[in-house]
Amino acid sequence: MSRSRVAIAKGGSVEAMVERVVDLLGGIGSIVRLGSTVVVKPNAGHVGAPGSSVNTTPEVVAAVIRLVRKAQPAEIILAESAAIGCDTLECLEVSGIRQAAEEAGVDEIRDIKRDEDLVRVPIENPTSSIKHVDLPRFLLEADLLVDVPVFKTHVSMVFSCALKNLKGVVQDRVHYVMHTTNLAGAMMDLGELLQEKTFAIADLYRPMEGFGPHSGNPVEFGCILAGKDLVAVDATACRMVGLPIEKAEYFVAAEEKGLGHYREEDIDVLGEPVADVFTQLYLPYLDGFGAFPEYTFCVRNACSTCQGLTAFTMSKLKSLGEYEKNAGVAMVLGRHKEVPAGIEGAEAVVLMGDCTKTMKKKLADAGVEAFHVPGCPPTEPALCWSVVDRRDVDLDTDDPEVAKQIRKRVEYEDVMFKEWLRKQSRA
């Protein structure tokens, strides 16, 4: 495989940086064909306000659309499929991406979750348990997919950027299966189907550090990077923020699949050198659940959202001064056919999400008391309160007085958490 090229720009307006990285790689005319159909795919997976870095920065999306328009395509479509349990159009609206895209002149906005014209595409040599994916016909028929991710920390994969953003082209059913199998391998299988028509322009203008993908802190980083090789883009982004490549199983899976370059010697960096833009981000997920050895985690086929909420809860407990007090608690996530090993002698057992509902009776039959937190996914901070209060916690209520008490406790704890998080980021 030939060497890969990745362009980095820093300084000036978002628009200028987007144009610069594309110019370094040959200009928009070398990427977008006259009269073609272009799909722009931002990251709008969760509800998050502009500036939160939960989603791609709206100004980046607008700049990409305006630049693509200069090449005179026949049509520009903005498309997304939000995370399981999230409404795509709401995510696009709240994030500011929808308004930014419309003002930039996008022709159509499509919610892939609502698309009914799907094509089953087989995976010839799968590296995960998925053997095919159902993709929207309009995406398969498009000439180009412009992938516009935001760099974020991510509990399931340590980070999320160019390749992982492609996971937002499938509907919930496939999304769920990908998360309950070998996620890194599933990402490679999907990436292989789309890599030939994909070009990435990544948002490191305002990436996320801390407890991503939806509870971290935005960082004013001020960079845009781009490239045709999504693996090379991701590897370069990791080096820019101080994330050790060997800590992300993603790159091992990419090498096994033969899907792009991640070694420095195989990537030509154009524009700003990595050393000149380097800024260390706070990356708490590098050790996974191993970062919390005082607790036991029984995880089997659990989705990334429940894993993310669980890891976030560990840090929430620390911010509230409850982490040490509750050491010895065991948490069960995902679908277990049998009582999981490792919970014998636990201080308490907490069952996370609807997947674990039937486990409560099995544990009771085994003489083990457990507390259940329902939901798919559960509402934050239900898991935290279940650990602290040692009770079942369901925050879905129609009682206005109970809802008022919930809001009051959430607001109080949120102040403590944000102050704790600021201290961690400065450490």
N, C-alpha and C positions, 0 to 999 in steps of 0.2 A: 504494500500500500504506500503511495507517495506521501510526502510530508504534508502536514496540514498548516493552514495559515489562520491566525486569529488577530484581529485588529483591536487596539485599545485606544480610547480617546478620553482625555480629562481636561476640564476647563472650558469655559464658555457656556453658552446656552445648551439646553437639551437638544434642540433642533440642530445646532452646529455640530455637536458630538455625534449624533446619529448620522448626519451626512458625512462626517469625517471618517468614521469606521467603514462605511460602505464605499467611500471613494478610495480608501486604502486597499480595498479588496477588488477594485476594478470599476466601481461606479454602479449606480442603480440600473443603468442600461444593460449591464452584463448579467444582472440577476433577474430582472423582470422583463419579460418579452412583450413587445407591442401587441395590444389586443388580447392579452391573456387574462385568465381569471386567477386572482390572488386571494388566498385566505390568510387573514392576520389572526394569530392565536395568542392573546395575552394570558396572563395568569389572573383569573378572577374567581378563585375557587371558594372563597369564604367572604362573609359580610365584613367589610372593613372600610373605614373612611379614607378619603384621600390623605396621603401623608403617613398612613399607619404602616406601610410596607407589607400589609397582608396581601395586597395585590400589586400588579404592575403599576408603576407611576403613570397616571393618565397622560401627562405631558409627553412621556416616551411613546405611548401608543399613538397619540396624535401626530407626533413627529414622524413616526414610521409610516403612517397612512399618507401623510403629505408627500413624503419622499417617494413612496411607491407610485403615487399619482403622477409624478413627474415623468415616469416611464410610459405613461398612457396605456395602462391595462384596460381591458373592456369592463372589468368589474372587480371591486374590492369588497370582500365579505369579512366581517369580524365574527368569529365563532368561538364558543366556549361551552364546556360542560362542567358545572361547578361540582364541588366535593359532595359525597353522599350526604343527604340531609339538608343540603343548601339549594336555594333557588337561584338558578343562573342569572335570570334577569334582575333579580334583587341585588345580587352581588355586583353586576355590571353597573347598576344604577347607584348604589350606595358608594361604590369605589370611585365614582366620577368617570369611569372609563367609557360608559355609554355616551355621555354628553361630549366628552373629548373626541370620541370617534365620529360622532355625527357632525360636530363643528369642523372636523378635519376633512369631511367629505366622503365618509364611507358609504357604500351603496346599500349595504344590507347588514343587519345584525341577526345572527342565528343562534338559538339555544339548541345545542346538540342533544340535550336531554329530551327535547320535544320532537326531534326529527323522527319521522316514521319511514323514510326511504333509506333503509340500511342495506349494506352489502356484506355478506359473510366472507371474510378473507382468511384463508388458511395460513397457518404459520408452518413453513416447510420444515425447518429444523429447530423446534422449540427448545429453549433452555429453561422453561418453567412448565407448570402443569396446564397452561392454557394452550389449546391447539388451534384456535381461531379467534378472531375478533370481528365484531359487527361494527363497521364504520359507515358514516353517512356518505351517501353517493356523491353529494356535491363536493366533499373533501377529496374523494378519490378522483373525481373528474377535474378538479382544479389543477392549474399548471404549476402553482407554487404555493407553499405553506411558509409564511413568515412567522417564526416562533419568537414571541416577545415575552420571555419570562422575567421575573424578578428573582434575584438571588436571596434565598432565605435559609435559615437553619431549619432542619426538619427531623422530627423524632424517629421516623422510620428509616430514613436514608442518610442521616446526619445533615445533608443539605438538599436543596431543591433548586434546579436552574433549568438549563435548556432541554435536556432529554426528559427529565421528569415532567416538565410542563406539557409534553405530548400526551401524557396520561389523561389530560382533559379533552381528548377528542372522542372518548368512549362514554357510553351511558352507564348508569349506576350499576347495572347487573355485571357488566364486564369489569367496571371499576372495583366492585366488591371482590370479585374473583381474583383480580390482580393482587389485592391487598392480603388475601388469605392464602396465597401461594408464595413462591419465591419472588418477592416484589422486584428485586434487582434484575432477576432473569426475565420477568414479565415485561419490565420496562425495555430491556434490550430487544425482546421479541417484537414489541410494538414499534420501537425505534427503527428496527430493520425494515419494517413495512413502509415507513414514511421518510427515511433519511434522504433518499434520492431527490425528493421534491421539496426538501426543507432547508431554509436558511435562517440562522438565529441572530437576533439582535437583543442582547441581554441587558437588563436594567440593573446596573450597579450604581446608578445615580443615587438611589436611596434603598440599599439592601437592608435585610433584617438580621439582627443578631439575637442571641438569647433563646427564648423558648418558642421557636417557630413550630409549625408554619402559620399559626394565627395568634400567638400570645407573646411575641417577641418585641424588640425595640427597633425602630427605624434608625439608620445611621446615615448621616450626610457624607457619603463617600465620593460622589461626583464623577462617576465613570460610566461609560457605555463600552461594551465590547461586542464583537460580531465575528461570525465565521460560518462556513458551510459544514464543518465537522463539529457536531454537537458535543461529542466527547471531549474534543480539544478545547472547545469554548468552556465547558464545565471545569476541566482540569485547570485551565488558566484562571478562571474565576476563583477557584479554591486557593491557588497560589497567591492571588491578590489579597485574600482575606486571612491568610495564615491557617488554612485548614489542611492538615497533612493528608496527602493523597492516599497513603496506606491505611488511613482510618475509615475510608469509605469503601464498602464492599462493592459499590457501584462500578468502580474502575476494574476490579477483578472480573466482574461479569461482562463488562465491555470488551475486555481482552479475550475472554473465552468466546465471545460472539464474533470477534473480529470487527468490531463496530467503532472504528475511529482510533485516534491516537491520544494518549494521555501523558506520555513521557516527554519531558522538556526537550530532549534532543530531537524529537520528531515533530516539534511545533515551531514554526516561524512566527514570532510575535512582531506585528507591525504597529507603528505609532509609538505610544508611550511604553517604555520597558516596565515589566512587572515590578522591579525593584523601586521604580520611581513613584508608583501609585500604591504600593503596599500599605495596608492599614489592618492591623490585627483586630478581628471581631471577637466578641465573646461567644464561644462555641461550647455550650454545656453538654451537648449530646454526644461528644466524642467517645465516651465510655458506655453509652446506652444505659440500660438499667443497672449495669455494673457500677454506676456512679452512686448507687444507693444501697450499699451492702448491708445496711441495718434492716432491710426489708426483704421479703421473699416475693418473687414475681413468677407466677405460673401462667405462661403465655402460650397459647396454641391457636393458630389460625386467627389471630386477632387483627382487626383492621388498624390502620395507622392512626385513625382519629382517636380510638380508645387508648392506644399506646401513647399518643401524644398527650391526651388529657391526664393519663396516669403519671407520666413523667413531669408534666406541669404541676400536678398535685404534690409531688414530692418537694418541689421548690416552693410551692405555696405553703406547705407545712413548715418548711424552714423559715419562711418569712414571718410566720405567725408564732414562732417559738414552740411549735408542736412536733417537730420532726423527731427529736430525741425522746420525747415523752411517749411516742407511739412506736418506737423501734420494736421490731418483732412481729409486726402485722404482716400477714400474707395477702396478696392481691391476686385474684384469678381473672384472667382476660381471655376471651375467645371461646371456641367450642371444644369442650373436653368431654369425651365419652365416659371417662372414668374419673374418680376422685384423683386429682393431681398429686403426685408425690411432692414432698417438701413442705407440706402444711402442718405436719404433725408437730404439736407443741407450740404452734403460732399463738401470739398474744391475742390475735383476732383474725378472722378471715373476712375479707370484703370482696364481693362478687361484682364485677364491673360490666354493666350493659345487659341488653336483652339476651345476648348469646349465653349468658351464664345463669339464666333464670331457673332452669331445671336442676342446676347443680346444688341449689339450696336444699332441696329435699334429699338428694344423695348424701350431702354432708350431714344433714340432720339424722338420717338413717345410720350414719357412721358415728354418731354421737358428737358431731362438731357443729357448734353454733356459727352461723355466717350471717353477714348483713348484705343486703342486695341494693344496688343502685341501678334502677331501670333506665331504659332509653337506648336509642340507636342513632347517635351516641347519647349518653347521659348528659344532662345539663350541668355545666360547670357552675358552682363549685360543689355539686352533690357528693362526689367521691371524697373530697376533702372533709366535708362535714360528717360523712359516714365513718371515716377513720377517727376523727376527733370525738364525735358524739357516741360512737359505737351503737349505731342504729341503722335501719333501712332509711334511705333518704330519697324521696321523690319530690322534686320541686315543681311539678306540674300541678297547679292548684287554681281553682276558681274563687277561692275565699279571699276577699280583698284584704282582710286583716292579716292573714298568713302571708300574702304577697307583700304587704307593707313590711312585715318583720324580716322577710327574706331580703328585700331591697336594702333595708337598714344594715343588716349584717354584711351583705355583699359590699356596700359602700365603705364600711369601716375596714374590712379586710383588704379592699383594693388599695386604700391609702398605704397600709402597712406593706403590701406586696410591692408597690411601685417604689417606695423608699428603699426597700431591701434590694430590689433589682438595680436601682441606680448605684448602690454600693458595690454590687457584684461587677457591674460594667466598669466601674472605676478601679477595681482591684487589679 
